[in-house]
Amino acid sequence: MSDIFWNDVYLAKSADERSWTQEWPFDVEVIERLVPEHDAAIIDVGAGASDLLVALVARGFTDLTALDISAVALDEARRRVGPLAPVTWIVSDVTTFDAERSYALWRDRATFHFLTEPPQQRRYLNVIRRAIQPDGYFLLATFAPDGPSTCSGLPVQRWSTQEMVDFVDDDFHLVHEQPLLHVTPWGSEQSFNSWVFQRRP
Ligand SMILES: C[S@@+](CC[C@H](N)C(=O)[O-])C[C@H]1O[C@@H](n2cnc3c(N)ncnc32)[C@H](O)[C@@H]1O
């Protein structure tokens, strides 16, 4: 879906009206375990306006990148984390992102699942093949098979672990899997699957 669609979503809804808003970004502990070096290059894709960057900056990470198709979302994130934070901001569709460098960790919470067509999914895989360092990590969360079939009115693809392993298998191996129950700001529950994959050398 287009940047116009997502900009409108961020303009129309406050953080408390967005289903994906988390009180605390669970991934910060996972990221710190995977990449304890605080100068490791970390990219959050479909970063939105979450507090993950705030949490990573507070823990001392110094090489952060946030990518989103929505400039409005990244403006909100920039206001939250502050203008001096060590964050590179990239407004781009992830499927056409041509990374100029590689990353030790690529994080995607609830963005990949909007790619419902196999050609889009293959383009994403090509992007991360180039962008993630050998032995680097791919931290991904999508709706699980018993999760919602839409988000923000858009269809999503729900993934089981076996389906995701089959999809990334040539390039990444599974390190860890974790089902997660996300509670929206208005108290409804959404079933996610979360995985840590590692790039094969
Ligand atoms: C459900 S929100 C999740 C936001 C954030 N990851 C979080 O957990 O709070 C999905 C995000 O993906 C972004 N997005 C959707 N399609 C995208 C694309 N093709 N390329 C880059 N970002 C995209 C949207 O603008 C939105 O910020």
The ligand as an ORCA input file, in Angstrom:
! r2SCAN-3c Opt
* xyz 0 1
  C       1.496     -2.174     11.819
  S       2.634     -0.860     11.681
  C       3.969     -1.410     12.733
  C       4.868     -0.277     13.170
  C       6.027     -0.651     14.096
  N       6.856     -1.690     13.527
  C       5.517     -1.079     15.458
  O       5.661     -2.245     15.811
  O       4.988     -0.229     16.175
  C       3.279     -1.170     10.043
  C       4.291     -0.131      9.595
  O       4.832     -0.528      8.342
  C       4.924      0.605      7.496
  N       4.887      0.058      6.117
  C       3.854     -0.539      5.497
  N       4.211     -0.964      4.280
  C       5.523     -0.639      4.138
  C       6.471     -0.801      3.093
  N       6.139     -1.423      1.942
  N       7.722     -0.345      3.271
  C       8.069      0.281      4.433
  N       7.219      0.475      5.454
  C       5.960      0.017      5.311
  C       3.733      1.473      7.870
  O       3.901      2.817      7.537
  C       3.690      1.250      9.390
  O       4.477      2.198     10.074
*
